[in-house]
Amino acid sequence: MSQTDNKFGELVEIISRLRSPGGCPWDIEQTSRSLIPFFIEEVYEVIEAIDNEDWTAVKEELGDVMLHLIFQALIAEEQNKFNIKDSIDTVSKKLVKRHPHVFDKEVARTSFRANQNWETEKHKEKKRKSRIDGVPSALPSIIQAQRLQQKASYVGFDWEDSKDVWNKINEELEELKIAEKNGDINHIESELGDVIFSLVNLARFLDISAENALRQTNGKFKNRFRYIESKIKEKGKKFEEAELNELEKYWKEAKGKE
């Protein structure tokens, strides 16, 4: 048995003891459903640590996610549904079956082809009716849009050139402008959604995560805005008292420091 196996087994035993009589009252009270908010929070903390390239934090947060994986499996085992070994065995078999280009004779010379294999096998296994089924509705809308587009592209529903994608973006922008002029808020909302969907499609076509791109931009905005706040404070003024041209000046300064 490897050291990793020993450590994993040790973690399982610790969590199991916390759930046992005489263990931690909070851990004993938890259910699969009650743990969901904490599980989601831990995943986002991993993402934040990776964005910050804080590898000490990544190490810690991955451990917290692992805790929740084991926690969920132990609760399922208590209810005689499955155990952690069943989960590991299932994903191992899944990986082999969905990678025929690695474990069988099929060839996949590109990552796109490898993803096609994965999606094809998954579609067969799940006996799905549509090739775009299987994208969780609870996903953030940006991620959901890109996953839907990816699934469609794997069966050939895609543009041949980025020019076509840009044409679609420009078309949707024009429709949004017309909707704004007409002043129908429902129509504006619909057309705005189409523009965002088209931009996500461009990100997918360029092999960029739209979610990551937007998250980076959010980070830049926060840094620049906080810089403006600090400069205004240095001047002994309230933010509301600053002129727009002054705010723009500090925004450009912040941008130049990146």
C-alpha positions as CSV (number, residue, x, y, z in Angstrom):
1,M,0.0,0.0,0.0
2,S,1.4,3.4,-1.0
3,Q,1.7,6.4,1.3
4,T,-1.1,8.1,-0.6
5,D,-3.4,5.1,0.1
6,N,-2.4,5.3,3.8
7,K,-3.2,9.0,4.0
8,F,-6.5,8.6,2.2
9,G,-7.5,5.8,4.5
10,E,-6.5,7.8,7.5
11,L,-8.7,10.7,6.4
12,V,-11.7,8.4,5.8
13,E,-11.2,7.0,9.4
14,I,-11.1,10.5,10.9
15,I,-14.3,11.6,9.2
16,S,-15.9,8.3,10.0
17,R,-15.0,8.8,13.7
18,L,-16.5,12.4,13.6
19,R,-19.8,10.8,12.4
20,S,-19.8,8.0,15.0
21,P,-21.5,8.1,18.4
22,G,-19.3,10.2,20.7
23,G,-18.0,12.1,17.7
24,C,-18.7,15.7,16.8
25,P,-22.4,16.8,17.3
26,W,-22.2,19.1,14.2
27,D,-20.8,16.4,11.9
28,I,-23.3,13.8,13.2
29,E,-26.2,16.2,12.4
30,Q,-25.2,16.7,8.7
31,T,-27.0,15.3,5.8
32,S,-26.1,15.1,2.1
33,R,-28.3,18.1,1.4
34,S,-27.2,20.2,4.4
35,L,-23.6,20.0,3.3
36,I,-24.2,21.3,-0.2
37,P,-23.6,25.1,0.6
38,F,-20.4,24.3,2.3
39,F,-19.3,22.0,-0.5
40,I,-19.9,24.7,-3.1
41,E,-18.1,27.3,-0.9
42,E,-15.0,25.0,-0.7
43,V,-14.9,24.5,-4.5
44,Y,-15.0,28.3,-5.0
45,E,-12.2,28.7,-2.5
46,V,-10.1,26.3,-4.6
47,I,-10.8,28.4,-7.7
48,E,-9.9,31.6,-5.9
49,A,-6.6,30.1,-4.6
50,I,-5.7,28.9,-8.2
51,D,-6.5,32.4,-9.6
52,N,-4.2,33.9,-6.9
53,E,-1.5,31.3,-7.7
54,D,-1.4,30.7,-3.9
55,W,-0.3,27.1,-4.0
56,T,-0.3,26.7,-0.2
57,A,-3.9,27.7,-0.2
58,V,-4.6,25.4,-3.2
59,K,-3.1,22.5,-1.2
60,E,-5.3,23.3,1.8
61,E,-8.5,23.9,-0.2
62,L,-8.2,20.7,-2.2
63,G,-8.0,18.9,1.1
64,D,-11.2,20.6,2.2
65,V,-12.9,19.5,-1.1
66,M,-11.7,16.0,-0.5
67,L,-13.2,16.1,3.0
68,H,-16.6,16.8,1.5
69,L,-16.2,14.1,-1.1
70,I,-15.5,11.5,1.6
71,F,-18.2,13.0,3.9
72,Q,-20.9,12.6,1.2
73,A,-19.7,9.0,0.5
74,L,-19.8,8.1,4.2
75,I,-23.3,9.4,4.5
76,A,-24.4,7.3,1.5
77,E,-22.7,4.3,3.0
78,E,-24.6,4.7,6.3
79,Q,-27.8,4.6,4.2
80,N,-26.6,1.5,2.4
81,K,-26.5,3.3,-1.0
82,F,-22.8,3.0,-1.9
83,N,-19.3,3.6,-0.4
84,I,-16.2,5.6,-1.4
85,K,-14.7,2.5,-3.0
86,D,-17.7,2.2,-5.3
87,S,-17.3,5.8,-6.4
88,I,-13.6,5.3,-7.1
89,D,-14.3,2.1,-9.0
90,T,-17.0,3.8,-11.1
91,V,-14.9,6.7,-12.1
92,S,-12.0,4.4,-13.0
93,K,-14.1,2.3,-15.3
94,K,-15.6,5.5,-16.8
95,L,-12.2,6.9,-17.6
96,V,-11.1,3.8,-19.3
97,K,-14.3,3.4,-21.3
98,R,-14.4,7.1,-22.4
99,H,-10.8,7.1,-23.5
100,P,-10.7,4.5,-26.3
101,H,-7.8,6.4,-27.9
102,V,-5.7,5.6,-24.8
103,F,-7.0,2.2,-23.6
104,D,-8.3,0.7,-26.9
105,K,-7.3,0.9,-30.6
106,E,-9.1,4.1,-31.5
107,V,-6.9,7.1,-32.4
108,A,-7.3,10.7,-31.2
109,R,-4.6,13.0,-32.4
110,T,-6.2,16.2,-31.0
111,S,-7.8,17.2,-27.7
112,F,-11.0,18.0,-29.7
113,R,-11.1,14.4,-31.0
114,A,-10.5,13.2,-27.5
115,N,-13.4,15.2,-26.2
116,Q,-15.6,13.9,-29.0
117,N,-14.8,10.4,-27.9
118,W,-15.7,11.3,-24.3
119,E,-19.0,13.0,-25.2
120,T,-20.0,10.1,-27.6
121,E,-19.3,7.4,-25.0
122,K,-21.1,9.5,-22.3
123,H,-24.1,10.0,-24.6
124,K,-24.4,6.2,-25.1
125,E,-23.9,5.3,-21.4
126,K,-26.6,7.8,-20.2
127,K,-29.0,6.9,-23.0
128,R,-29.7,10.5,-23.6
129,K,-32.1,11.8,-26.2
130,S,-30.2,15.0,-27.1
131,R,-26.5,15.5,-27.6
132,I,-26.8,18.7,-25.5
133,D,-28.4,16.9,-22.5
134,G,-26.4,16.6,-19.4
135,V,-25.4,20.2,-18.8
136,P,-26.6,20.9,-15.2
137,S,-29.1,23.7,-15.1
138,A,-27.6,24.9,-11.8
139,L,-24.3,25.8,-13.5
140,P,-23.5,29.5,-13.7
141,S,-25.1,30.8,-17.0
142,I,-21.7,31.6,-18.6
143,I,-20.3,28.1,-18.0
144,Q,-23.6,26.5,-19.0
145,A,-23.7,28.4,-22.3
146,Q,-20.1,27.4,-23.2
147,R,-20.8,23.7,-22.3
148,L,-23.9,23.7,-24.5
149,Q,-21.9,25.1,-27.4
150,Q,-19.1,22.6,-26.8
151,K,-21.5,19.7,-26.9
152,A,-23.0,21.0,-30.1
153,S,-19.7,21.5,-31.7
154,Y,-18.6,17.9,-31.0
155,V,-21.3,16.7,-33.5
156,G,-20.4,19.2,-36.1
157,F,-22.8,22.1,-35.2
158,D,-20.2,24.9,-35.4
159,W,-18.8,27.7,-37.4
160,E,-15.9,27.1,-39.8
161,D,-14.1,30.4,-39.2
162,S,-13.9,33.0,-36.5
163,K,-15.2,35.6,-39.1
164,D,-18.5,33.8,-39.0
165,V,-18.6,34.1,-35.2
166,W,-17.8,37.8,-35.5
167,N,-20.6,38.3,-38.1
168,K,-23.0,36.7,-35.7
169,I,-21.9,38.9,-32.8
170,N,-22.3,42.0,-35.0
171,E,-25.7,40.8,-36.1
172,E,-26.8,40.3,-32.5
173,L,-25.4,43.7,-31.5
174,E,-27.5,45.4,-34.2
175,E,-30.6,43.6,-33.0
176,L,-29.9,44.8,-29.4
177,K,-29.6,48.4,-30.6
178,I,-32.9,48.1,-32.4
179,A,-34.5,46.6,-29.2
180,E,-33.1,49.4,-27.1
181,K,-34.6,52.0,-29.5
182,N,-38.0,50.3,-29.3
183,G,-37.8,50.4,-25.5
184,D,-39.4,47.0,-24.9
185,I,-37.5,45.7,-21.8
186,N,-38.4,42.1,-22.4
187,H,-37.1,42.3,-26.0
188,I,-33.9,44.1,-24.8
189,E,-33.3,41.4,-22.2
190,S,-33.7,38.7,-24.9
191,E,-31.4,40.4,-27.3
192,L,-28.8,41.1,-24.6
193,G,-28.8,37.4,-23.8
194,D,-28.1,36.6,-27.5
195,V,-25.2,39.0,-27.5
196,I,-23.7,37.5,-24.4
197,F,-24.2,34.0,-25.8
198,S,-22.5,34.9,-29.0
199,L,-19.5,36.4,-27.1
200,V,-19.3,33.1,-25.1
201,N,-19.3,31.3,-28.4
202,L,-16.3,33.4,-29.6
203,A,-14.5,32.4,-26.4
204,R,-15.2,28.8,-27.0
205,F,-14.1,29.1,-30.7
206,L,-10.8,30.6,-29.5
207,D,-10.4,27.9,-26.9
208,I,-10.8,30.3,-24.0
209,S,-12.9,29.8,-20.9
210,A,-15.4,32.7,-20.9
211,E,-15.9,32.1,-17.2
212,N,-12.1,32.5,-16.5
213,A,-11.9,35.5,-18.8
214,L,-14.8,37.3,-17.0
215,R,-13.5,36.4,-13.6
216,Q,-10.1,37.9,-14.5
217,T,-11.8,41.1,-15.7
218,N,-13.8,41.2,-12.4
219,G,-10.5,41.0,-10.6
220,K,-9.0,43.8,-12.6
221,F,-12.1,46.0,-12.0
222,K,-11.8,45.4,-8.3
223,N,-8.1,46.3,-8.2
224,R,-8.6,49.4,-10.3
225,F,-11.6,50.6,-8.3
226,R,-9.8,50.1,-5.0
227,Y,-6.9,52.1,-6.4
228,I,-9.2,55.0,-7.2
229,E,-10.7,54.8,-3.7
230,S,-7.2,55.0,-2.1
231,K,-6.2,58.0,-4.3
232,I,-9.4,59.8,-3.4
233,K,-8.9,59.1,0.3
234,E,-5.3,60.4,0.0
235,K,-6.8,63.7,-1.2
236,G,-9.0,63.9,1.9
237,K,-12.2,63.7,-0.1
238,K,-15.2,61.4,-0.3
239,F,-15.6,59.3,-3.4
240,E,-18.9,61.1,-4.2
241,E,-17.1,64.5,-4.2
242,A,-14.6,63.5,-7.0
243,E,-15.1,64.7,-10.6
244,L,-15.5,62.2,-13.3
245,N,-12.3,63.3,-15.1
246,E,-10.4,62.8,-11.8
247,L,-11.8,59.3,-11.5
248,E,-10.9,58.5,-15.1
249,K,-7.3,59.8,-14.5
250,Y,-6.9,57.4,-11.5
251,W,-8.5,54.5,-13.5
252,K,-5.9,55.0,-16.2
253,E,-3.1,55.1,-13.6
254,A,-4.3,51.9,-12.1
255,K,-4.5,50.3,-15.5
256,G,-0.9,51.4,-16.3
257,K,0.4,49.7,-13.1
258,E,-0.9,46.3,-14.1
